[in-house]
Amino acid sequence: MNTAASAIDPKHPVADAARSAAVPGGRLSRLARLGSLATGVAGGMLAEGARQLAAGKRPKVSELVLTPANARRVADQLAQLRGAAMKVGQLMSMDAGSLLPPELADILARLREDARTMPMSQVVEVLETHWGKGWEQGFERFSFTPCAAASIGQVHRARTRDGQELAIKLQYPGVRRSIDSDVDNVATLLRVSGLLPKALDLAPLLAEAKRQLHEEADYRREAENLHRFGDLLGNAQDFVLPRAVDALTRSDILAMSWVEGVAVESLAEQQAAIAEPQPAVADPQTAEQALRDRIAGLLIGLLFRELFEFRLIQTDPNFANYRFDAASGRLVLLDFGATRPYAEPVVEAYRRLMAGTVRGDRAAMGEAAQAIGYFQEHIHAAQRDAVIDLFATACEPLRHPGAYDFGTSDLPLRLRDAELKLSMERDFWHTPPADALFLHRKLGGLYLLAARLRARVNVAALAAPWLG
């Protein structure tokens, strides 16, 4: 391999050798990892039980399972496996977080940022498998140090012989063929270990996790989503997307134009280094607040467009999917693997639900929620009212006059408490439809990002054109 194509950028933190580990590709090797995890959890339970008995305590089984050491074992092994095993942990931490024990929810949340990278030998193997030997002849430079890593793939920067700067996303080996078994194995492990509430019906969530993962693992489909979103956004001045390079894209390799930008969440800590692209403001603090407000407002406004205009939503609100280009003042949108179409009847039901919430029309809210599928057939009136109360709380920013201050709001905590109270009623729990789960995931992620940015957003004004 020539020197230029082998060039490695040593500055990126993902380059740390301790974070690199080959992805187990075979079914048996992946199953063995999960088996060793179960053994480790059981061993941890025995050790903790012996410790508590020696101290004169009579521990409960749930207390033995939910030790910090056992929770770390689960998260670390899923991070090593990557692929669907890691993804189901991520999905559960975001979609069922309020139903999980806090110890497990906190550890699983780490999986959204805790991705190990492939060693160089495995990267070369993936490239030769899909591009053929001699692939490096088409590149002036290819950095084997990934600039980003996630659950099913990692991204490398490259420059072609004709000068194109590209981002090359490589899928971890074996991800596609391991999806169904990984999801089932992890769910079984968590269920039998007692780490999940017995009342939680996982079947609909697991079926959707498998479907979404199969779609995310098809990088040609993601390239199509990039093209489609690019067309839908048209010449929007506030957003920029990478362009898919179809000639180099394969089912396991996605080639895109390289787009500069810094992590959006970094703006909360590094405001002094960011140039505000709008007219100068005398007070730097005022300029920084205006920038954070603008970014959060753009993303929340885009969600309304995705739901009500495009009827196509990028459902992964991972903070890493949003970057900011200070030079142009535009938001960079990344990762369109988790893209979900919404049927017109569902969209219209959500329009009625939000509009009813803004008006305080509980009858309209109930009818819309029923149409979406939130209520099971024999739901009690008190439980129905509790769900409607939950919607009213979730839509609080839509009902708030003027700018809603996400930085000082305790909205996420109140939502969590309300959901947890509902989930404790064993005759109530009903897993909402997949459309609802993924929309909740996106909206909740944007609320969290707005809170991280300490943003103030007039959500009511953004929603008004769609709810009238």
N, C-alpha and C positions, 0 to 999 in steps of 0.2 A: 504494500500500500504506500502511495507516495506521501512525502512529508507534509505537503499542503493539506491533503485530505485528512491527515491524522492529527492536525493541530488541535490542541486541547486548551480550553480557556480555564486556567486554574483558579480564577477568582470567585466563581459561583459557589455558594455554600453547599449545593447538592453534590459537589465534587468530593466531599469528605468520604474517604474510603470506608469508614465505619458505617456509612449509610448505604453502601452498595452490597447487594446480595443477589445471587442468581435466583430467578423465579422458578419454583418447582412446576414443571410442565405436565408430568404424567399423572394420571388419575390415582394410581397407587401411592405415589410420593406425596400427593396433596392429601389423600386420605390418611396417610401415616402421620403427617403433620397435625391433622385434627385429632387423631387418636392420641398422640403424645400430649396434645393440649388437654384433652379430657383427663388423662392420667395425672398431669401436673395439677389440674384443678382439684382432683380427688386427693392427691398427696398434700396439697395446701390445706384442704379441709381437715385432714387427719392431724396435721401438725398444729393448726390453730385450735382444734378441739382438745388435743392433749394439753396445750398451753393453758387454755381456759379451765380445764378440769383440775390441773395442778394448782390453779389459783383459787379453787373452790367454787367455780361457777358452773352452771348447767346451761351450756350454749344451745341455741336453736340452730337447726340445719341451715336456715336462710342466712343466719349470721356468719356461719362458717363458709358458705359459698361466697358471700359478698365481702370478702376481705380485700383490701387494696392490692395485695400480692396476686390474688386470683384474677381480679379485674385487669391488672397489668398483663398477666399471662394471656388473657383473651385478646386484648388489644395488640400486644406484640406479635402474637402468632398470626393474627389476621393481617397485620401489616407485612409480615414476611411472605404470606401467601399471595398478597395483592389480588387482582382480579375480582371475581364475584364474591369470594370469601370476605375480602376487605369492603367491597361495595355494600354488601348486605348490612355490615356493621354501620357503615356511614348512613344508609337509608334509615335504619332503625333509630339511630341517634337523632335524626332530623324529623322523621315522620311519626315516630312513636315515643319521642323523648319524654313527653309528659307522663307516659304510662310506665316508664322504666324506673327501677330503683336509681336514686341519684348517683350511687357509686358506679353503676354500670353506664348510665347516661354520660357521666363526665369522662369516663375512660374511652367509651366509643366515640365521643366527640373528637378525641385526639386523632382518630383515623381520618378526619377530613383534612388534616395537615401532615400526617405521619406516613409518608410514602417512601419506601426504599427504592433505590435505583438498580438497574441491571449493570453488571460489570461489562467492561469493554468487549470481552470475548463473546458475550451473549448478544450485545448490540450488533457486532459484525455478523453473527449468525442470522439474526433477523433480517438485516439488510441484504445479505447474499441470498437468503431464501426467497425474498420477494423482488429484488432488483437484479439478481444474478451476479456472478463473479465479475469483477472489473467495474462494478457500479461506480467506484471512486473516480473513474476517468471523466465523469461528467461534472465533477465538482472541483472548484479551485480550493475550497476549504470545507471541512466537515468537523465540527467539534463533537468529540465523543463524550464530553462532560455535559450531561443534560442540564438545561436551564429551568426545567420544571418537571415534576414527577407527580403522578396521581395514582388512582386505584387500578386502572387498566392500561396505562401507557405513560410514556415519558417523552419530553420534547427536546430536540437538539437544533442548534442553529447551524446553517450551512450557507455557502455561496456557490452558485453554479459558475461554470466556465464563462457564461455570457453576462455575469455580474448580478444575477438576481439574488437578493437576500431572502432566505427561506427559513421557515420554522417547520421541522420534520417531526411529526408525532409518530412514535413507534409503539405498537401494541406489545404487551408482554406475551411471551410464548405460552400457548395452551389456554389462554383466557376464554376463547370462544367455546371450546369443547368442554370446559370445566364449569360453565355457568350454572347449569341446572343442578348438578351434583353438589357444587360448592354451596349454593343457596340452601339446598335441602339439608346438607350436613351441618352447616353452621346453625341453622334454625333448630335442628334436632339437638345439637350440642347445648345451645342456650336454654332450650326447653327442659331437657332432662336434668341439667345442672341446677335448675331452680332459679336461673337468672332472669326469667321472664314471668310476669303474672299469668296464672293459669287461665284467667278469664279473657286474655287477649287472643282474639282470633287472627292468627298470622296468615292464614291461607290466602286471602285476597292480596295482602301486601306482598307476600312471597311470589305469587303469580305475576304481579306487576313488576316486581324487582327483576324477575327472569326476563320478562318481555322487554323491559327497558334496557337491561344489560345486553341482550342480543342485538338490540338496535344500536346501542352505544358502541358495541364491538365491531360494527360494520362501518369502517371509515369512509367507504364510498357514499354511504347514506349521509354521514356527517358533512361530506363535501357538498352534497345536494342541498342540505339544510343551509350551509353557508351561502350558496348561490341564491337560495330562496329568500333568506333574510336580507341579503344584500339588495335584492330586487324590491322587497317590501319597504325597506328603509329609503331606497332611492338615493337622492342627493342630500339626505339629512346632514345638516351642518354640525350637529352635536355628537354624532357617532361615527366610528370607523370600525370596519370588520376586516380581518385578513381575507385575501382572495385564495380560493382553493386552486391548486395547480393540478389539473386533472391528469396530465401526461405522467406525473410521478406518483399519483395516488393509487394505492392498492387497498384491498380489504383490511390489511393490517398496517398500512402506512398512509398517513395523511400529510400531504405536502401543501404548505400555505405560504403566502407572502409574509415576511417578517414585519411586525408592527411595533414601533417603539412605545414605551409607556412605563409608568411606575405603578406599583400596586395601589389601588384606590384606598385601601384601609391605612396605608402609610401616611396619607394626607392628614390623618388625625394627629400624628406625632411629628411630621416633618414639614410643617407649613412654611417655615422660613425658606426652604429650598425650592418651593414651587412658585413659579411666576403666574400671577393671575392674568388670564388672557383678555379680561375686560378692562374698561377704563380704570386708570390708577385711582386708588382710594387713599386718603391721607393716613388713616389708621390701619397699619398692617393687620391687626387683629380683626378688624371689620372685613378686610379683604379675604382673610383666611376663612372666616365664618361664611361669607358669601359664596366662596368656592365650594365649601362642604355642602352648603344648602343646595347649590345648583346641581351638584353631582347626585345627591340623594333624590332631588326632585326629578331629574332626568330619568333615573332608573325606575322610580315609582310611576312616572308618567308613561314610560315605555311599557310597563306591565299592563296598564290600562289599554294601550294600543294593541298589545299582543293579544289580550283577551277579547276586547270588543271590536277591534278592526281587523287584525290579522287572523284571529281565531287559531293562533299558533303560538305556543309559549315555550321558551327555553326554560325548563323547569329546574335547573341546577343553580341555586343561588350562592354557590361557593364564592367567597370573596375573591379568590384568585382568578375568577372569570372576568373581573372588571379591572381595567387599568386606565390610567390617565396620561394623555400626551400633552405635556405642558406647552410644547411649541405651538400646537394647533388649538389647544383648549378643548380637544374632543375626548370623549369616552371611548375606550377600546373594549369591544365586546368579543369574548372568546368562548370556545367550547360549546358547540351546538349539537353534540351527540345526544343529550337528553332533551329532545325537542318533541313536544306533544301537541297534536291537533285537537281542537275542541269543537264539538258539533254545535250547530246553531241553537238547538233547543237548550243545551246546557248553558251556553253563553247568555241567552235571553233570561234563563232562570237566575243566573248570577246578577244580571242587570236588575231584575225585580227585587232580588234579595238585598242588594246594596242600596237601591233607591228606597225600599221600604225601611231599611235601617236608618237612613238619613232622615226620613219623614217621621220615624218613630211608629210606623204602621206595623204592629206585631202580627196582625192577620196576614198581611201581604208577605211578611218575612216567613211565616210558617208555611204558607202555600208554596213559596219559592223553594224553601229548604226541602219540602216534601218532593217537589219535582226533581230536584237534584239527586235525592236519595239519602238524605241524612237520617230519616226516621224509619225505624222498623215498624212493622204493621201494628204491633200491640204496645207501642210506647205509652207510658203513663203521661197524663196531662202535666204533672209537675216536672217530669223529665223533659218534655217538649219545651216547656217554659224555660228550663235551665239552658237548653241548647240555644234557644232564641236569645237569651241573656248573653250567652257566650259570643254569638254573632255581633250583638250590639257592642260588646267590649272590643272585639277584634276590629270593628269598623269605627272605633272612637276617633281616629285621625280624620275620617271622612266627615264626621259630624262636627268636628271642632272648627269654630269660626277663625279664619286667619291661619297663620303658620303654627303647626303643631311641633312642639319641642320634644324630639325623640330623645335628646340627651338627658333630659331631666325626668322623663316619664318612667313610671314603673309598669307600663303596659305589659311587657313580656312576663313579668312575675305574676301579674294578676291573671293573665291568660293561662299560665301554667297552673296556678292554684285552682282556677275554675275547671280546667280540663281534668286535673287530678281528682277533684271532688266527684266529678261525673264518673270517672273511670272506676272509682271505688264501689259504685253501685253495680253489683254483679249481674243484675237482671236487666241492666240498661245497655251495656257496651255493645256497640254496633260499628264495625269498621266502615267508614264512609266510602263512597265509590272512589275508584282510582283517580278520576279527574279532580275530585275534591282534595284528595291527599296531596297530589303534586302541586295544585294551586296553593294549598296551605303552605307547602314547603317553600315555594317561591316567595309568597307574601311575607312569611315569617322571616326568611333570610334577608329580605330587603329591610324589614323593620329592624333587624339586628344590625345590619350595616349602617342604617341611618343613625341608630343609637351609638354605634362605634364612632361615627363621624361627628356626633353631637350636632346633628343637622336639625334645622327648623324648616319645615316644608308645609306649604299650603296644599294639603292633600285634597281638601274639599274642592278647591278651584281646579285641580288636575282631573278630578273625577267628574265634575259637573257636566262637561260636554257629553259624556257617555251615559249619564243617568237621567237626563232630562226627558 
